[in-house]
Amino acid sequence: MQQPINPNPLSTTTTTTPPPQQQPRPSPKLKKSPTPQDLVTHYTEQGLDSQAASFKVIEDLQNVLYRMISSNSSRNKKDKILTDASMKMDNLNSKLGLLNMKIDSKPGYAGVFVIGVASAATLDGVKAVLPSVFQGVAQIWGAVRGATTSK
């Protein structure tokens, strides 16, 4: 792509500027851990004999191991607390959802009024029909009793 002529009096030709090249970032290299032999050599250079240097290396490695284990256990406690809190929040959320569903399923004032009117009408209808039903049952009972006692 050609750029317009720069107003620079020294250059009267068209110039093309290449896009700036991004150099790849060097990846951070992990520091290589020293071998036990390197550690023994380090301590012997400080003036310890080989057996004392070996004991010092073992002590250092045990301390590092202990620190790693103790930091992981504190992390596990934090993870356990977060897991418990998450479970409690999920439980609370499900209970709130259930409560909300129950509240939404209840009828409003208009629904309650209609249900009351319908039940009152049903009760009045039952009261009107019930004496006739009892009279019919009483007549059947009397007919059956009269038929069985006359023999």
RARA-V495460 format. One record per residue. PHI is phi in whole degrees, -180 to 180 (* if undefined). OMEGA is omega in whole degrees, -180 to 180 (* if undefined). NEAR is the number of other C-alpha atoms within 8 Angstrom. Layout:
PHI,OMEGA,NEAR ; PHI,OMEGA,NEAR
This chain:
*,-177,3 ; -94,180,6 ; -93,176,8 ; -66,-178,6 ; -65,178,8 ; -72,179,7 ; -74,179,4 ; -71,-177,6 ; -69,-179,5 ; -76,-177,4 ; -116,180,6 ; -113,179,8 ; -104,177,5 ; -77,-179,9 ; -121,173,8 ; -114,180,7 ; -106,178,5 ; -72,179,4 ; -65,-179,4 ; -64,-179,4 ; -88,177,4 ; -93,179,4 ; -85,180,4 ; -65,179,4 ; -74,177,4 ; -70,-179,4 ; -72,-179,4 ; -68,-179,4 ; -86,178,4 ; -74,179,4 ; -71,-178,4 ; -74,-179,4 ; -74,-178,4 ; -71,177,7 ; -78,178,6 ; -59,179,7 ; -64,177,7 ; -63,180,8 ; -66,178,11 ; -63,178,12 ; -62,179,9 ; -60,-178,8 ; -72,176,11 ; -68,176,11 ; -69,178,7 ; -81,175,6 ; 112,178,6 ; -88,175,9 ; -76,-171,7 ; -65,-180,8 ; -70,179,6 ; -66,178,8 ; -64,178,14 ; -63,178,9 ; -63,180,8 ; -65,178,9 ; -64,179,11 ; -62,179,8 ; -62,179,8 ; -63,-180,8 ; -65,177,8 ; -65,179,8 ; -64,179,8 ; -64,179,8 ; -62,180,8 ; -63,179,8 ; -63,180,8 ; -66,-179,8 ; -67,-178,8 ; -68,179,8 ; -70,178,8 ; -68,-180,8 ; -69,177,8 ; -69,176,8 ; -67,179,8 ; -65,178,8 ; -64,178,8 ; -64,178,8 ; -64,180,8 ; -66,179,8 ; -63,179,8 ; -65,179,8 ; -65,178,8 ; -62,179,8 ; -63,179,8 ; -65,178,8 ; -64,179,8 ; -65,179,8 ; -66,178,8 ; -63,179,8 ; -63,179,8 ; -63,180,8 ; -64,179,8 ; -67,178,8 ; -65,178,8 ; -65,177,8 ; -64,178,8 ; -65,178,8 ; -63,179,8 ; -63,179,8 ; -65,179,8 ; -66,-180,8 ; -67,-180,7 ; -69,-178,7 ; -82,180,6 ; -76,179,6 ; -73,177,8 ; -82,-179,6 ; -63,-179,6 ; -65,179,7 ; -64,179,8 ; -65,179,9 ; -63,-180,8 ; -64,179,8 ; -62,178,8 ; -63,179,8 ; -64,-179,8 ; -66,180,8 ; -69,178,8 ; -66,179,8 ; -65,179,8 ; -64,-180,8 ; -64,177,8 ; -63,179,8 ; -66,179,8 ; -65,179,8 ; -64,-180,8 ; -75,-175,8 ; -89,-173,8 ; -57,179,8 ; -62,179,8 ; -66,180,8 ; -65,180,8 ; -64,178,8 ; -63,179,8 ; -65,179,8 ; -65,180,8 ; -66,178,8 ; -65,179,8 ; -64,180,8 ; -62,180,8 ; -65,-180,8 ; -65,-179,8 ; -69,-180,8 ; -68,179,8 ; -67,-180,8 ; -71,-177,8 ; -82,-177,7 ; -86,-178,6 ; -78,-179,5 ; -85,*,4
